[in-house]
Amino acid sequence: MEQDFAGRVVLITGAGRGLGRATAERFLDRGAQVAVNVRTPARAETLAQELGRNSHPSSGDIRSAAAVRGLVADIIQRFGRLDILVNNAAIASATRIEQLTEDEWRATIDTNLTAAFLCIQAVVPAMKRQSHGRIINVSSLAGRSVSTLGGAPYTASKAGMLGLTRAAAKELGALGITVNAVCPGLFDTELTHANATQERLDTVSQTFPIARLGKPEEVSDLICFLASESAGYITGASFDINGGSLMI
């Protein structure tokens, strides 16, 4: 595979599974140094060992501004730069509004949206010094419509991610930093299977124009494109990747 990201440094949040892990693997295949973020040091070390060469543990609770500043500072100290941020970390639950607790609402918003803002804020100084940066926010079909499986806080957080993408793109474009979003539909990931039975997923996916769940690698390829030099004139955009399900 072409080593077009050689010399680039990438931070991926929520890198332990699903879309995050697939994206880490793709960047590694293409020559990048990849800092993989999960919450605990032990899990981050194990993940980096599993992913292999050029993968680096970057643990910390990204809902905390101090933790985010610390892990970004560690990356800069190690590599002297940070080129690409992929805001992928997310949680979801199917709790309905009448049963939804304040704690569950805040946990989802903080993990899916506030953490993305904190990471963007933390990486901007390094990207500004370089006059170059790529930020890719993983939103969802839920952000463009409404979640098939998740509850209100998931839909709200993913819609908020699209607003954050546009606002950041407007502010940061003059600094050489592009900010874009991807909006996956139903993909074959642990998060999807945690919120629906296989029978339900089979039933729902058969209604899509492309009648299957998406593959995580299909999202990782889109993310890599948006992080590449070929996407230098794209910013503030949201890219749907959902097998056509948004149309129906």
Buried (B, 14 or more C-beta within 10 A) or exposed (E): EEEBBEEBBBBBBBBBBBBBBBBBBBBBBBBBBBBBBBBEEEBBBBBBEEBEEBBBBBBBBBBBBEBBBBBBEBBBEBBEBBBBBBBBBBBBBEBEEEEBEEEBBEBBBBBBBBBBBBBBBBBBEBBBEBEBBBBBBBBBBBBBBEBBBBBBBBBBBBBBBBEBBBBBBEEBEEBBBBBBBBBBBBBBBEBBEEBBEEEEBEEBBEEBEEEEBBEBBBBBBBBBBBBBEEBEEBBBBBBBBBBEBBEE
